[in-house]
């Protein structure tokens, strides 16, 4: 009996090794990268919240444009699948990615809070927040340079709800009123119609606004900065490092070769042309 027990005990390491090899082999056979799964599905789903020039949507045709929409289409080409744009809002763009409603989110600002919920690619561009306003507005002090200079009772700031600029300005102001609106058109109209005094938005987006209204609109990049972050693809939180690298390598080349700059210029030209 003792001999049988000893033989069995001696066999355990070998059995364990065989079991480990079998498990490893099974994992190797079933393991599949996320993008291979997208390739099998045949569609790359891109969560898209409108914010020109990053993401734009033609209300008549439903077609998407903007430089992040273009990058989505180009990444779909790399995967040899069709791009599919899933309409969302800035309030839901992170939650939708978490819920698996799409494969990546477009034009997402890299913040620590969001990084606890999703992953990010490397930035396609750098972003900062500016303040656009009517230079004839007597509520805005001449020579204003900081948020403190405009943070006064009676001053109303228009911002797109749920965006990085919403979170940044909400944390910075104590006295001014914040008017949260669903989209770019609403925030710009609020300032144009004088329901709001200041438009809080990305610096490049506000540049479009001031270029479209050169007779009265000016923009201020506050010092210290409200926010200065990378703008990237939002990716599923459980994505493997290898799958994140696929997107990073794709973007790395597009940025280094100046291709992203060309896409940004094309998107800006499209916005300005539509504004005329």
C-alpha positions in Angstrom: 0.0 0.0 0.0 2.8 2.4 0.9 4.5 1.6 -2.4 1.3 2.5 -4.3 0.9 5.8 -2.4 4.5 6.7 -3.1 4.1 5.9 -6.8 1.0 8.0 -6.9 2.6 11.0 -5.2 5.6 10.7 -7.6 3.1 10.9 -10.5 1.4 14.1 -9.3 4.1 16.5 -10.5 4.0 14.9 -13.9 0.2 15.0 -14.0 0.2 18.6 -12.9 2.7 19.5 -15.6 0.6 17.7 -18.2 -2.5 19.5 -17.0 -0.7 22.8 -17.2 0.5 22.1 -20.7 -3.0 21.1 -21.7 -4.5 24.3 -20.2 -1.8 26.4 -21.9 -2.4 24.7 -25.2 -6.2 25.1 -24.8 -5.7 28.8 -24.0 -3.4 29.2 -27.0 -6.0 27.6 -29.2 -8.9 29.8 -28.0 -7.1 33.1 -27.3 -8.0 35.8 -29.8 -7.1 39.4 -29.9 -9.9 42.0 -29.7 -9.2 43.3 -33.2 -9.4 39.8 -34.6 -12.9 39.6 -33.1 -13.7 42.9 -34.8 -12.4 41.5 -38.1 -14.7 38.4 -37.7 -17.6 40.7 -37.0 -16.7 42.7 -40.1 -17.5 46.1 -38.5 -15.6 48.6 -36.4 -18.1 50.4 -34.2 -17.0 54.0 -33.3 -18.8 55.9 -30.6 -19.2 59.4 -31.9 -20.3 62.6 -30.1 -20.5 65.6 -32.3 -17.8 68.3 -31.6 -16.5 70.1 -34.7 -13.8 69.8 -36.0 -13.2 66.5 -34.2 -16.5 64.8 -35.1 -19.2 66.2 -37.4 -22.5 64.8 -38.6 -24.4 66.0 -41.6 -28.1 66.2 -40.4 -29.4 65.7 -43.9 -27.4 62.6 -44.8 -26.3 61.3 -41.5 -22.7 61.1 -42.8 -19.8 61.6 -40.4 -16.8 63.7 -41.0 -14.1 65.5 -38.9 -10.6 64.3 -38.3 -11.4 61.7 -35.7 -14.1 60.3 -37.8 -11.5 60.1 -40.6 -9.1 58.3 -38.3 -11.9 55.8 -37.4 -12.4 55.1 -41.1 -8.7 54.7 -41.7 -8.3 52.3 -38.8 -11.2 50.3 -40.1 -9.3 50.1 -43.4 -6.3 48.7 -41.6 -8.5 46.0 -40.1 -10.2 45.5 -43.4 -13.6 46.0 -42.0 -16.4 48.6 -42.4 -16.6 51.6 -40.0 -19.9 52.0 -38.2 -20.6 55.3 -36.3 -22.8 55.0 -33.3 -24.3 58.3 -32.3 -23.9 59.3 -28.6 -23.5 62.3 -26.4 -20.5 63.5 -24.3 -22.5 62.5 -21.2 -22.6 58.9 -22.4 -19.5 58.4 -24.5 -17.6 56.6 -21.6 -20.5 54.6 -20.3 -21.4 53.3 -23.8 -17.8 52.1 -24.3 -17.9 50.4 -20.9 -21.2 48.7 -21.8 -19.7 47.4 -25.1 -22.0 49.4 -27.3 -19.0 50.3 -29.5 -15.4 49.3 -29.9 -13.7 52.7 -29.5 -14.8 56.2 -28.5 -13.7 59.1 -30.7 -11.9 62.3 -29.6 -11.8 61.4 -25.9 -9.7 63.6 -23.6 -7.2 61.6 -21.5 -8.1 62.2 -17.8 -7.3 60.2 -14.7 -11.0 59.8 -13.9 -11.8 58.4 -17.3 -8.7 56.2 -17.2 -10.2 54.3 -14.2 -13.1 53.4 -16.5 -11.5 53.0 -20.0 -8.1 52.8 -21.6 -6.6 55.3 -24.0 -4.5 55.2 -27.1 -1.6 57.6 -27.5 -2.9 61.2 -28.2 -3.6 62.2 -31.8 -3.3 65.8 -30.7 -2.9 68.1 -27.7 -5.9 69.9 -26.3 -6.5 73.0 -24.1 -9.5 74.9 -23.1 -10.1 78.5 -24.1 -12.7 81.2 -23.4 -14.4 82.9 -26.4 -16.5 86.1 -25.9 -17.7 89.3 -27.4 -14.9 91.9 -27.1 -17.6 94.6 -26.6 -19.0 92.8 -23.5 -18.6 95.2 -20.6 -18.8 92.3 -18.1 -15.4 91.0 -19.4 -12.6 93.1 -18.0 -10.1 94.4 -20.6 -6.8 92.5 -20.2 -8.5 89.5 -18.6 -5.9 86.6 -18.5 -7.2 84.1 -16.0 -10.4 82.3 -15.0 -10.4 84.4 -11.8 -10.7 87.5 -14.0 -14.0 86.4 -15.5 -15.4 84.4 -12.5 -17.9 87.0 -11.4 -21.5 87.1 -10.3 -23.7 88.0 -13.4 -21.3 86.3 -15.9 -22.7 83.3 -17.6 -20.5 80.6 -19.2 -21.9 78.3 -21.9 -20.4 74.8 -22.1 -21.3 71.5 -23.7 -22.6 69.2 -21.0 -20.5 66.2 -20.0 -17.4 67.3 -21.8 -13.9 67.7 -20.4 -14.3 71.5 -20.6 -17.5 71.2 -18.5 -15.7 69.3 -15.8 -12.7 71.7 -15.9 -14.7 74.9 -15.7 -17.1 73.5 -13.1 -14.2 72.9 -10.8 -12.6 76.3 -11.4 -15.5 78.8 -11.0 -17.1 79.9 -7.8 -19.2 82.9 -8.7 -20.1 82.8 -12.4 -23.2 80.9 -13.7 -22.6 77.8 -15.8 -25.1 77.1 -18.6 -24.8 73.5 -19.7 -26.1 72.7 -23.2 -26.2 69.6 -25.3 -24.1 70.6 -28.3 -21.8 73.0 -30.0 -24.6 74.7 -31.9 -26.5 75.5 -28.7 -23.4 76.8 -26.8 -22.4 79.1 -29.7 -25.9 80.3 -30.2 -26.1 81.2 -26.5 -23.1 83.5 -26.8 -24.2 84.9 -30.2 -27.6 85.7 -28.9 -26.1 87.1 -25.6 -27.9 84.7 -23.4 -24.4 83.7 -22.3 -21.3 85.8 -22.0 -18.5 83.3 -22.6 -18.1 80.1 -24.6 -16.0 77.5 -22.9 -14.6 75.0 -25.4 -11.5 73.5 -26.9 -9.0 76.1 -28.2 -9.2 74.9 -31.8 -13.0 74.8 -31.7 -13.1 78.3 -30.3 -10.7 79.4 -33.0 -13.3 78.3 -35.5 -15.9 80.3 -33.7 -13.8 83.5 -33.6 -12.8 83.1 -37.3 -16.5 82.8 -38.2 -17.2 86.0 -36.2 -14.1 88.2 -36.6 -15.9 91.5 -36.1 -16.6 90.8 -32.4 -15.4 87.4 -31.2 -12.1 87.0 -29.4 -10.6 84.0 -27.5 -8.5 83.8 -24.4 -6.3 80.9 -23.4 -6.3 81.3 -19.6 -3.2 81.3 -17.5 -2.8 79.1 -15.6 -4.4 76.6 -18.1 -7.8 75.2 -17.3 -6.8 71.9 -18.8 -4.1 70.7 -21.2 -4.6 67.1 -22.2 -4.1 64.6 -25.0 -7.1 63.8 -27.2 -7.1 60.1 -28.1 -9.2 57.0 -28.9 -11.0 55.7 -25.8 -10.6 51.9 -25.7 -12.3 49.1 -23.7 -10.9 48.8 -20.2 -10.0 45.1 -20.5 -8.2 45.5 -23.8 -4.8 43.7 -23.8 -1.6 45.6 -24.0 -1.0 44.0 -27.4 -4.4 45.2 -28.7 -3.7 48.7 -27.4 -0.4 48.7 -29.2 -2.1 48.0 -32.5 -4.0 51.3 -32.2 -0.9 53.1 -30.8 1.3 52.1 -33.8 -1.5 53.1 -36.2 -1.7 56.6 -34.6 2.1 57.0 -34.1 2.7 56.9 -37.8 -0.3 59.1 -38.7 1.0 61.8 -36.2 4.7 61.5 -37.2 4.1 61.9 -40.9 1.9 65.0 -40.5 -1.2 63.1 -41.7 -3.2 64.0 -38.6 -2.3 67.7 -39.2 -3.6 67.4 -42.7 -6.8 65.8 -41.5 -7.3 68.6 -39.0 -6.8 71.3 -41.7 -9.3 69.5 -43.9 -11.9 69.4 -41.1 -11.3 73.1 -40.1 -11.8 74.1 -43.8 -15.0 72.1 -43.9 -16.3 73.9 -40.8 -15.4 77.3 -42.0 -16.9 76.7 -45.5 -20.2 75.6 -43.9 -20.2 78.7 -41.7 -20.1 81.1 -44.7 
